[in-house]
Amino acid sequence: MPRKLRQLIADSERAGFVDRGGKGSHRNFMHPKEARVTLSGQPGQDAKPYQEKEVRLAIAAAQT
C-alpha cells in the first residue's frame, strides 16, 4: 500500500526541510544544506513511487 503525501511531508519536516510554499497543489521544501524536493498533490492522496524515492534521496543528501 503506498504511503500518503502527508507522511512524506512529515518525514521531510522531521529531517529539517522547510516548506517554502508553492503554486496550486505543489509544495517546495528546502533544507539548509541546499537539498530541495517538490511534492504535488493533496495531503490525503497516495504518494507516487517517484515522490517517495525523491523524498528518500533528498533526506539522504541532506544528512551527508
C-alpha positions in Angstrom: 0.0 0.0 0.0 1.5 3.4 -1.0 2.2 6.0 1.7 0.1 9.2 1.9 1.6 12.5 0.9 1.1 13.8 4.5 3.6 11.1 5.6 6.2 12.2 3.1 5.7 15.8 4.2 6.1 14.8 7.9 9.3 12.9 7.1 10.7 15.9 5.2 9.9 18.3 8.1 11.4 15.9 10.6 14.6 15.8 8.5 14.9 19.6 8.7 13.2 20.6 5.5 11.1 23.8 5.5 8.0 24.3 3.4 8.7 27.3 1.1 5.2 27.3 -0.3 4.3 26.7 -3.9 1.7 27.3 -6.5 -1.5 25.2 -6.6 -1.1 21.8 -5.1 2.8 22.0 -5.2 4.9 22.3 -2.1 8.6 23.2 -2.3 10.7 22.0 0.6 14.3 23.3 1.2 17.0 22.2 3.6 19.7 24.5 4.9 22.3 22.2 3.2 20.8 23.1 -0.2 18.8 19.9 -0.7 15.4 20.5 -2.3 12.3 18.5 -3.0 8.9 19.3 -4.6 5.8 17.4 -3.8 2.5 17.8 -5.6 -1.0 16.7 -4.6 -3.3 16.9 -1.7 -2.1 15.5 1.7 -4.6 12.7 1.7 -3.6 11.3 -1.7 -1.4 8.3 -2.2 2.2 9.2 -2.9 3.5 8.1 -6.3 6.7 5.9 -6.3 8.8 8.6 -7.8 7.7 11.0 -5.0 8.7 8.5 -2.3 12.1 8.0 -4.0 12.7 11.7 -4.4 12.0 12.4 -0.7 14.2 9.5 0.4 17.1 10.7 -1.8 16.7 14.3 -0.7 16.8 13.3 3.0 19.9 11.2 2.4 21.6 14.1 0.6 20.7 16.5 3.5 22.2 14.1 6.1 25.6 13.8 4.4 
